[in-house]
Amino acid sequence: MIIDRYAQWAIGRRPEKYQSVRQNLLSARTGMTIAQYLTYCVLVSVVFGAIIGIMGYLIAMMLFFPEVHTSLFNIFGTVIPEINIAQPTLPEMLQRSLVAVLFFIIATLCIYQLLLRYPGMMKDNRSVRINLTLHNAVSYMYAMRRGGAEILPIFKSLSENADIYGEVAYECRQVVRDTEYFGVDVVSAIRNLSLTTPSEKLKDFLEDFVSIIESGGNVASFLGSRVRVYQDDARFQQQQFLSTLQLVGESYVTLFVAGPLFLIIIMVVVGLMGTTSIVQMAAVIYGLIPIGSLIFIIFVDMISLHTDDVRRVTRKVVLREFRDVHVIKQEGDESLFSLLHRSDRWRNLREFIRHPLDWFMIDAKRTFLISVPVMLCYLVFIYTVVPQYQDFELYLNVVDDHLIIALLIVLVPYAALFEIWRRKVRGIEESVPEFLSRLSGINRVGLTPARAISVLEKTNLGLISYEIHRIKRDLDWGGLFSDALVRFEHRVQTAAIARDVTLITKASEMTGDIAEILAIAANDARMSETLKRERLGDMIIYIIVIYLAYAVFVFVVVVLDWNFLSILRDMATGGSLDNVPSSLMSIAEGGSLTVISRLLFHACLISAFFSGLIAGQMGEGSVKAGVKHAVIMLVIALIIFNLAF
């Protein structure tokens, strides 16, 4: 193909330019060669350039050449322009084609250069994620080394837990690949990984690790010292992140709470002076606030320390309690197995009927299965009950409250169950460090982990006590200690619990003396909980600031509507506009006051929804946690506007 030849020619012409792109592709683990990626870049940039060129032709045709007649109508104050296009002349065609070609060239070059830099952005993103989970991965390596594991089994075991240790585990897969498939010794494989990894911190760790191995030093002592160093680095990184987050919070309040409020006040005043500002107000309310808030949510998510987030991690583990029993297949057992399957289905149904909230609490999104149909039924009911007014503005004024109620029907159950589940998980995670510390202390005096669980069952460790009782019950029924912990992980399903359980179960498979490993896991869990408390303590003030800023927003809008617009509306209704200026009289009689009032109400609703999501994203590290804040603010706006007007 011509594009393939161009890629080969470009690489051969300027190899030094594309060497960095090749290195970035390798570090980003894209699995593409530089020639393949250049071909992809050319294809994508030409296609998007052609699309933007066509858009440029249409823009040139609409903006510069036809006669355009516009008018203002409906609640947004605008309609699609009426365009009368005459047959273009040859100079006009050439001018439009020139604009289209210019758009095509500029767009193609910009997209091509952006795609060349995209592997570098992927590399930097992977570097951040590696740095965030490195201290957990080194703790796992330290625990396995203390249990007597060799170097290659440590990397192999870590690579098998990518759902827990993230990008570090993916990097360890490079070592396993080089040793098992390419026949490279483990030291050379680690050295090769240090040359291609995107993280400078991991690179330094691997280089020092190779030096310790080649010099015959104590690998366990080296890993133990690095665990403490990386834990301190994780705390320092969180402090930097919190400083950035504070700046983001202040910027959001200034730009997208106070800023739109200031613009809305100016536009209302300008509108009352006789200049139509409904189009500008609609652009601010329906465009600026949502788009700006979404940009902030995406930005905070990009810079967030996702290891602090409570995330569900489901790992497929085969529990073989009777792994030594030989299975003999016989004919005629199909009916018994079908009977067993039917019994299991009915048992699950009975459990759901007995404890329906537990099924929804496992995954709060399941509430949509009920809330969305209820919302649709409510909307159908409103559509059939509310009269079909000829005036669309009057119809919208009647039904917009019901639309918000329909949204709340979906959000309230989700927010409530998600918050209940989140508080339960937080309570369990807060108790994990103490549980592991006591388990380690009891194991040090000579008791096995199973006997230690029997002792801890009689103590009160908070919400985790019930889970300890269930672990003890699994052990009483003959289950292994590691299998009981895996079941505990599946019941809670969080990244923090998954890390601790994986660490303990792997260590218990190698040695019976796991007191030191339990202490390592306890210290790691304690540090994670400390970081979470520090973040919540620093960010709670900004959650309060968002609530206060929203309260000021609602208060100013209510005062503006109550003290200005409602007075003019009453004067227009009573016909007492004799002493009112002609500009205000035309606005009052033309119905623009109703449109402005509705826009102010929608501004409060939109600000409530996105401010709530931002509060959850900043304070608790999750947009899902912000749904409850959004519900609270929406209810506040709905009550105030229905009581005040």
BADRENVEX-812034 format. One line per field, with one value per residue (C-alpha): x, y, z negated; chain; residue number from 1. Coordinates in steps of 0.02 Angstrom, whole numbers, plus 50000, padded with zeros to 5 digits. Last residue first. Example, Ala and Ser with C-alpha at 12.3 -4.5 7.8 and 13.67 -1.06 7.14 Angstrom:
// BADRENVEX-812034
u	c(50684	50615)
v	c(49947	49775)
w	c(49643	49610)
chaine	c(A	A)
num	c(2	1)
***
This chain:
// BADRENVEX-812034
u	c(47844	47943	47879	47901	48068	48135	48077	48146	48312	48338	48287	48412	48549	48518	48509	48672	48758	48696	48758	48931	48984	48959	49075	49211	49365	49277	49294	49341	49235	49090	49088	49106	48954	48852	48906	48853	48675	48647	48716	48597	48449	48494	48518	48352	48263	48351	48303	48123	48119	48197	48065	47924	47993	48007	47818	47802	47704	47840	47980	47890	47848	48028	48089	47947	47991	47860	47745	47593	47629	47485	47392	47369	47455	47596	47622	47623	47755	47860	47855	47892	48045	48125	48111	48064	48166	48325	48303	48278	48429	48539	48486	48509	48687	48729	48671	48774	48929	48894	48876	49034	49127	49067	49135	49294	49312	49287	49436	49578	49498	49441	49615	49699	49577	49608	49798	49789	49682	49811	49952	49860	49828	50014	50065	49942	49999	50179	50131	50037	50192	50297	50177	50166	50254	50165	50264	50242	50053	50026	50125	50014	49858	49918	49968	49815	49702	49784	49778	49597	49544	49614	49543	49367	49254	49176	49099	49228	49372	49295	49278	49463	49502	49409	49504	49671	49626	49571	49392	49343	49171	49247	49362	49215	49128	49282	49285	49101	49136	49280	49159	49041	49185	49236	49106	49191	49338	49252	49345	49281	49310	49490	49534	49457	49543	49709	49675	49655	49810	49913	49962	50146	50164	50199	50033	49937	50033	50007	49820	49812	49899	49793	49630	49691	49738	49572	49455	49455	49426	49271	49197	49236	49149	48993	48993	49009	48868	48751	48806	48776	48606	48551	48625	48549	48378	48380	48445	48310	48157	48253	48257	48068	48047	48153	48042	47888	47952	47972	47792	47688	47811	47845	47661	47651	47802	47730	47571	47443	47423	47409	47325	47430	47357	47415	47592	47607	47559	47681	47818	47778	47778	47948	48017	47950	48032	48198	48186	48164	48307	48400	48419	48540	48666	48691	48788	48802	48677	48539	48553	48566	48411	48303	48338	48201	48137	48314	48360	48204	48251	48428	48359	48240	48384	48492	48351	48327	48512	48507	48357	48450	48598	48486	48403	48573	48633	48579	48751	48901	49049	49179	49268	49424	49435	49601	49536	49394	49391	49437	49401	49426	49464	49402	49440	49310	49379	49247	49322	49333	49448	49612	49711	49633	49749	49660	49745	49640	49479	49501	49520	49369	49260	49325	49288	49114	49085	49138	49024	48875	48895	48943	48811	48635	48653	48780	48706	48529	48581	48661	48504	48391	48489	48371	48420	48286	48360	48277	48380	48540	48494	48455	48616	48721	48642	48668	48851	48886	48798	48894	49059	49014	48973	49072	49229	49254	49186	49278	49442	49435	49407	49545	49669	49623	49644	49819	49866	49784	49886	50048	50002	49956	50124	50212	50110	50153	50336	50335	50260	50391	50533	50457	50433	50607	50686	50591	50638	50823	50814	50728	50858	51006	51157	51239	51319	51225	51056	51081	51136	50985	50868	50954	50921	50743	50704	50779	50673	50518	50541	50578	50415	50395	50475	50584	50763	50718	50624	50781	50877	50743	50755	50945	50935	50801	50900	50833	50758	50641	50476	50495	50625	50577	50390	50404	50507	50383	50240	50316	50268	50086	50095	50161	50018	49881	49921	49748	49677	49855	49873	49957	50105	50143	50152	50270	50381	50396	50417	50565	50654	50642	50512	50567	50419	50514	50535	50348	50312	50441	50371	50196	50259	50349	50183	50092	50230	50226	50039	50040	50206	50143	49985	50086	50204	50058	49988	50157	50174	49999	50038	50199	50101	49983	50120	50123	49933	49933	50054	49941	49785	49863	49927	49761	49660	49768	49767	49580	49528	49633	49561	49384	49419	49492	49341	49227	49325	49329	49141	49111	49221	49122	48951	48842	48658	48561	48543	48400	48435	48308	48409	48365	48269	48315	48251	48285	48107	48029	48070	48198	48212	48343	48356	48517	48568	48697	48885	48990	48922	48825	48934	49097	49033	48979	49151	49237	49129	49183	49364	49333	49274	49421	49543	49463	49492	49667	49721	49655	49739	49905	49912	49872	50010	50128	50077	50110	50281	50326	50282	50126	50103	50038	50143	50154	50341	50363	50254	50349	50515	50454	50391	50561	50648	50531	50626	50797	50748	50715	50719	50710	50560	50471	50506	50443	50284	50259	50276	50145	50029	50050	50000)
v	c(51521	51505	51333	51249	51335	51290	51109	51069	51156	51064	50898	50923	50966	50810	50697	50769	50738	50558	50535	50596	50425	50357	50493	50416	50480	50514	50703	50757	50641	50647	50837	50845	50732	50841	51000	50919	50882	51040	51155	51077	51100	51278	51328	51245	51359	51512	51461	51440	51614	51686	51602	51663	51839	51830	51822	51965	52078	52083	52103	52238	52333	52321	52405	52532	52595	52561	52701	52635	52451	52421	52289	52173	52027	52137	52211	52037	51978	52133	52098	51912	51955	52075	52027	51842	51793	51883	51832	51650	51653	51733	51604	51457	51508	51549	51374	51301	51391	51329	51149	51161	51237	51096	50968	51072	51061	50873	50860	50869	50749	50631	50626	50601	50463	50373	50388	50318	50173	50130	50142	50026	49900	49897	49883	49741	49650	49661	49600	49455	49412	49416	49299	49181	49032	48890	48916	48915	48903	49019	49154	49147	49149	49296	49409	49366	49401	49568	49627	49568	49659	49823	49797	49765	49615	49594	49421	49364	49412	49316	49164	49182	49191	49028	48947	49000	48929	48765	48706	48567	48627	48707	48809	48878	48921	49014	49117	49157	49214	49321	49400	49446	49520	49628	49758	49800	49703	49629	49475	49295	49256	49313	49155	49037	49135	49107	48920	48922	49031	48905	48948	48964	49127	49221	49167	49258	49418	49403	49375	49525	49634	49566	49604	49777	49819	49747	49846	50004	49894	49817	49987	50056	49906	49933	50119	50088	49960	50079	50221	50117	50066	50245	50321	50189	50200	50392	50408	50323	50395	50559	50572	50546	50682	50798	50763	50793	50966	51003	50950	51106	51238	51133	51134	51322	51349	51235	51338	51222	51132	50942	50916	50826	50655	50550	50619	50613	50429	50391	50480	50381	50217	50262	50302	50138	50045	50135	50107	49918	49856	50016	49951	49823	49963	49952	49788	49680	49797	49747	49564	49608	49716	49570	49466	49334	49346	49344	49195	49103	49140	49078	48918	48896	48908	48789	48661	48671	48638	48489	48416	48436	48345	48204	48188	48179	48039	47899	47852	47862	47981	47934	48078	48032	48121	48209	48384	48369	48548	48612	48798	48865	49051	49178	49350	49486	49657	49783	49953	50058	50198	50237	50142	50259	50402	50535	50636	50569	50560	50741	50792	50690	50768	50942	50922	50858	51013	51128	51041	51044	51226	51303	51220	51215	51358	51468	51441	51464	51629	51688	51646	51728	51891	52002	52183	52291	52343	52192	52080	52168	52142	51959	51938	52017	51907	51752	51795	51815	51651	51567	51623	51585	51403	51350	51456	51500	51342	51236	51330	51312	51126	51105	51199	51087	50935	50989	51005	50837	50757	50827	50760	50594	50583	50612	50473	50355	50402	50354	50186	50171	50191	50068	49935	49969	49922	49758	49718	49743	49639	49498	49504	49484	49516	49396	49535	49487	49479	49645	49733	49663	49731	49901	49908	49846	49977	50118	50066	50050	50229	50291	50217	50189	50015	49975	49974	49908	49765	49713	49710	49600	49481	49479	49430	49297	49208	49224	49070	49167	49088	49054	49184	49327	49302	49292	49452	49542	49479	49576	49737	49683	49649	49825	49892	49829	49746	49674	49626	49592	49449	49319	49434	49437	49248	49244	49381	49290	49121	49196	49264	49112	49091	49060	49130	49291	49306	49289	49424	49541	49517	49558	49712	49763	49751	49857	49990	49992	50024	50214	50218	50095	50198	50357	50272	50197	50371	50437	50297	50325	50510	50466	50345	50491	50608	50539	50540	50726	50761	50668	50754	50926	50888	50816	50958	51094	51012	50973	51144	51229	51113	51155	51343	51332	51233	51368	51503	51404	51373	51558	51605	51482	51551	51471	51434	51525	51465	51528	51480	51490	51482	51345	51423	51532	51601	51440	51442	51456	51584	51708	51741	51717	51754	51704	51756	51635	51667	51689	51590	51445	51398	51426	51320	51184	51181	51178	51032	50939	50977	50917	50750	50739	50779	50644	50515	50579	50583	50408	50330	50419	50376	50191	50179	50263	50136	49987	50055	50091	49914	49880	49778	49930	49896	50084	50064	49988	50118	50256	50184	50178	50358	50410	50326	50410	50574	50489	50380	50529	50471	50284	50304	50419	50305	50150	50241	50311	50137	50073	50217	50180	50000)
w	c(47801	47640	47588	47757	47789	47617	47620	47792	47759	47594	47672	47812	47687	47583	47736	47806	47639	47640	47819	47768	47702	47878	47944	47836	47744	47580	47560	47735	47841	47717	47714	47905	47925	47808	47897	48062	48007	47905	48042	48167	48048	47999	48182	48224	48101	48171	48347	48292	48219	48378	48487	48377	48383	48572	48588	48711	48594	48462	48589	48687	48526	48464	48623	48622	48449	48314	48259	48352	48319	48199	48302	48154	48242	48305	48132	48056	48181	48149	47963	47992	48096	47973	47790	47804	47957	47905	47723	47774	47891	47756	47627	47746	47791	47609	47559	47702	47639	47463	47522	47626	47478	47365	47488	47492	47302	47310	47428	47301	47178	47315	47390	47222	47176	47340	47323	47146	47207	47340	47212	47093	47233	47278	47095	47067	47224	47167	46993	47070	47171	47013	46922	47071	46995	47085	47244	47433	47456	47307	47397	47551	47445	47342	47487	47591	47442	47407	47587	47611	47452	47520	47695	47634	47653	47480	47501	47628	47513	47368	47481	47523	47337	47305	47449	47375	47204	47280	47260	47141	47087	46932	47045	47143	46979	46918	47078	47050	46871	46933	47058	46916	46818	46966	46922	46758	46688	46536	46475	46460	46644	46623	46524	46653	46793	46703	46701	46891	46911	46811	46633	46590	46494	46655	46731	46593	46629	46818	46797	46681	46810	46952	46861	46808	46988	47055	46943	47051	47203	47125	47078	47250	47329	47225	47259	47446	47448	47359	47473	47629	47564	47531	47689	47803	47720	47732	47911	48014	47927	47914	48103	48110	47978	48085	48235	48126	48083	48270	48308	48274	48334	48487	48532	48505	48615	48748	48762	48842	48677	48681	48513	48381	48336	48484	48492	48302	48302	48442	48345	48187	48283	48356	48183	48113	48258	48220	48031	48040	48148	48105	47927	47999	48015	47826	47845	47689	47606	47727	47679	47494	47506	47558	47401	47381	47559	47629	47521	47582	47762	47734	47658	47803	47925	47823	47813	48001	48026	47906	47997	48162	48084	48024	48194	48279	48165	48282	48347	48232	48220	48089	48000	47901	47734	47702	47743	47620	47556	47728	47731	47907	47901	48028	47961	47934	47890	47837	47810	47653	47709	47624	47756	47884	47837	47940	48078	48222	48119	48067	48249	48305	48169	48209	48394	48352	48245	48386	48509	48391	48333	48502	48611	48539	48415	48506	48680	48613	48533	48695	48797	48666	48667	48767	48742	48660	48493	48413	48524	48473	48291	48321	48419	48282	48149	48256	48286	48099	48061	48201	48121	47940	47974	48127	48125	47942	47862	47990	47969	47780	47796	47926	47815	47669	47780	47829	47645	47611	47749	47679	47507	47586	47672	47504	47423	47566	47551	47366	47414	47550	47426	47301	47434	47502	47336	47331	47512	47475	47316	47411	47552	47435	47545	47668	47771	47928	47838	47746	47906	48001	47866	47873	48060	48036	47903	48006	48156	48049	47989	48165	48226	48414	48409	48560	48494	48321	48404	48497	48332	48255	48403	48392	48208	48242	48376	48554	48635	48751	48698	48511	48462	48576	48550	48361	48356	48470	48361	48218	48309	48314	48126	48097	48204	48091	47925	47893	48064	48122	47998	48109	48141	47955	47948	48098	48027	47861	47946	48043	47888	47775	47637	47457	47359	47325	47513	47536	47408	47483	47658	47595	47504	47664	47758	47630	47633	47823	47837	47860	47954	48084	48111	48137	48260	48355	48383	48437	48564	48631	48651	48744	48854	48897	48957	49134	49133	49093	49236	49357	49289	49312	49487	49545	49468	49547	49718	49718	49654	49789	49921	49863	49861	50037	50095	50026	50117	50279	50271	50238	50386	50496	50446	50315	50355	50221	50043	49934	49755	49615	49456	49331	49188	49039	48874	48779	48714	48886	49025	49088	49275	49409	49596	49683	49859	49917	49940	49786	49642	49717	49867	49774	49631	49752	49835	49666	49613	49769	49725	49547	49614	49735	49594	49488	49624	49666	49482	49448	49600	49573	49388	49419	49548	49425	49292	49404	49452	49269	49220	49118	48958	48864	48709	48667	48642	48815	48900	48808	48866	49045	49034	48963	49110	49232	49244	49242	49389	49504	49685	49650	49536	49659	49807	49716	49664	49839	49913	49792	49840	50026	50000)
chaine	c(A	A	A	A	A	A	A	A	A	A	A	A	A	A	A	A	A	A	A	A	A	A	A	A	A	A	A	A	A	A	A	A	A	A	A	A	A	A	A	A	A	A	A	A	A	A	A	A	A	A	A	A	A	A	A	A	A	A	A	A	A	A	A	A	A	A	A	A	A	A	A	A	A	A	A	A	A	A	A	A	A	A	A	A	A	A	A	A	A	A	A	A	A	A	A	A	A	A	A	A	A	A	A	A	A	A	A	A	A	A	A	A	A	A	A	A	A	A	A	A	A	A	A	A	A	A	A	A	A	A	A	A	A	A	A	A	A	A	A	A	A	A	A	A	A	A	A	A	A	A	A	A	A	A	A	A	A	A	A	A	A	A	A	A	A	A	A	A	A	A	A	A	A	A	A	A	A	A	A	A	A	A	A	A	A	A	A	A	A	A	A	A	A	A	A	A	A	A	A	A	A	A	A	A	A	A	A	A	A	A	A	A	A	A	A	A	A	A	A	A	A	A	A	A	A	A	A	A	A	A	A	A	A	A	A	A	A	A	A	A	A	A	A	A	A	A	A	A	A	A	A	A	A	A	A	A	A	A	A	A	A	A	A	A	A	A	A	A	A	A	A	A	A	A	A	A	A	A	A	A	A	A	A	A	A	A	A	A	A	A	A	A	A	A	A	A	A	A	A	A	A	A	A	A	A	A	A	A	A	A	A	A	A	A	A	A	A	A	A	A	A	A	A	A	A	A	A	A	A	A	A	A	A	A	A	A	A	A	A	A	A	A	A	A	A	A	A	A	A	A	A	A	A	A	A	A	A	A	A	A	A	A	A	A	A	A	A	A	A	A	A	A	A	A	A	A	A	A	A	A	A	A	A	A	A	A	A	A	A	A	A	A	A	A	A	A	A	A	A	A	A	A	A	A	A	A	A	A	A	A	A	A	A	A	A	A	A	A	A	A	A	A	A	A	A	A	A	A	A	A	A	A	A	A	A	A	A	A	A	A	A	A	A	A	A	A	A	A	A	A	A	A	A	A	A	A	A	A	A	A	A	A	A	A	A	A	A	A	A	A	A	A	A	A	A	A	A	A	A	A	A	A	A	A	A	A	A	A	A	A	A	A	A	A	A	A	A	A	A	A	A	A	A	A	A	A	A	A	A	A	A	A	A	A	A	A	A	A	A	A	A	A	A	A	A	A	A	A	A	A	A	A	A	A	A	A	A	A	A	A	A	A	A	A	A	A	A	A	A	A	A	A	A	A	A	A	A	A	A	A	A	A	A	A	A	A	A	A	A	A	A	A	A	A	A	A	A	A	A	A	A	A	A	A	A	A	A	A	A	A	A	A	A	A	A	A	A	A	A	A	A	A	A	A	A	A	A	A	A	A	A	A	A	A	A	A	A	A	A	A	A	A	A	A	A	A	A	A	A	A	A	A	A	A	A	A	A	A	A	A	A	A	A	A	A)
num	c(645	644	643	642	641	640	639	638	637	636	635	634	633	632	631	630	629	628	627	626	625	624	623	622	621	620	619	618	617	616	615	614	613	612	611	610	609	608	607	606	605	604	603	602	601	600	599	598	597	596	595	594	593	592	591	590	589	588	587	586	585	584	583	582	581	580	579	578	577	576	575	574	573	572	571	570	569	568	567	566	565	564	563	562	561	560	559	558	557	556	555	554	553	552	551	550	549	548	547	546	545	544	543	542	541	540	539	538	537	536	535	534	533	532	531	530	529	528	527	526	525	524	523	522	521	520	519	518	517	516	515	514	513	512	511	510	509	508	507	506	505	504	503	502	501	500	499	498	497	496	495	494	493	492	491	490	489	488	487	486	485	484	483	482	481	480	479	478	477	476	475	474	473	472	471	470	469	468	467	466	465	464	463	462	461	460	459	458	457	456	455	454	453	452	451	450	449	448	447	446	445	444	443	442	441	440	439	438	437	436	435	434	433	432	431	430	429	428	427	426	425	424	423	422	421	420	419	418	417	416	415	414	413	412	411	410	409	408	407	406	405	404	403	402	401	400	399	398	397	396	395	394	393	392	391	390	389	388	387	386	385	384	383	382	381	380	379	378	377	376	375	374	373	372	371	370	369	368	367	366	365	364	363	362	361	360	359	358	357	356	355	354	353	352	351	350	349	348	347	346	345	344	343	342	341	340	339	338	337	336	335	334	333	332	331	330	329	328	327	326	325	324	323	322	321	320	319	318	317	316	315	314	313	312	311	310	309	308	307	306	305	304	303	302	301	300	299	298	297	296	295	294	293	292	291	290	289	288	287	286	285	284	283	282	281	280	279	278	277	276	275	274	273	272	271	270	269	268	267	266	265	264	263	262	261	260	259	258	257	256	255	254	253	252	251	250	249	248	247	246	245	244	243	242	241	240	239	238	237	236	235	234	233	232	231	230	229	228	227	226	225	224	223	222	221	220	219	218	217	216	215	214	213	212	211	210	209	208	207	206	205	204	203	202	201	200	199	198	197	196	195	194	193	192	191	190	189	188	187	186	185	184	183	182	181	180	179	178	177	176	175	174	173	172	171	170	169	168	167	166	165	164	163	162	161	160	159	158	157	156	155	154	153	152	151	150	149	148	147	146	145	144	143	142	141	140	139	138	137	136	135	134	133	132	131	130	129	128	127	126	125	124	123	122	121	120	119	118	117	116	115	114	113	112	111	110	109	108	107	106	105	104	103	102	101	100	99	98	97	96	95	94	93	92	91	90	89	88	87	86	85	84	83	82	81	80	79	78	77	76	75	74	73	72	71	70	69	68	67	66	65	64	63	62	61	60	59	58	57	56	55	54	53	52	51	50	49	48	47	46	45	44	43	42	41	40	39	38	37	36	35	34	33	32	31	30	29	28	27	26	25	24	23	22	21	20	19	18	17	16	15	14	13	12	11	10	9	8	7	6	5	4	3	2	1)
***
